[in-house]
């Protein structure tokens, strides 16, 4: 399933990842969502915001018009407003509901993966964890561990702008704090820099005896 994410006030942005590719339905939903927010978008602007080519946007708009989901309303003889019909709004709501259900299932699968990855620590009674990386990944890990017996002893991050700030109820600390925290394992919750963070934590791990967990 592709990623369809909020892009400020600009609507939805399609992200083409390595494993999750945008489908035709994803593109249609993104277009309907964008036009719901701003029917005055030109085809060029619509393509730019959604990371789609002009030819692809034109093709989808014509298809949506033929299906009675979008109306082309002339503005000045040279441009159009693309307005969703009642059927278009109904289709957008249903598609977004289906998309949300898929997202929830994927989110649940990821949380199950996190718990399973750490289950061996739980069986050994090692429940004191520190997390390294106050990121979106960390949000998922915190959510996955919320109803378990694990205790979050510290949340670390190299970003000085995050240090001292609250992140989902936890104060973000500088990495050196781990030298003063009693924990059984440090979980790296930053997928982008796992190897770099692992090497950064190794001296503390050897000194303090905790394990380092990478996903």
Order of alpha helices (4+ residues) and beta strands (2+ residues): beta-beta-alpha-alpha-alpha-beta-beta-alpha-alpha-beta-alpha-beta-beta-beta-beta-alpha-beta
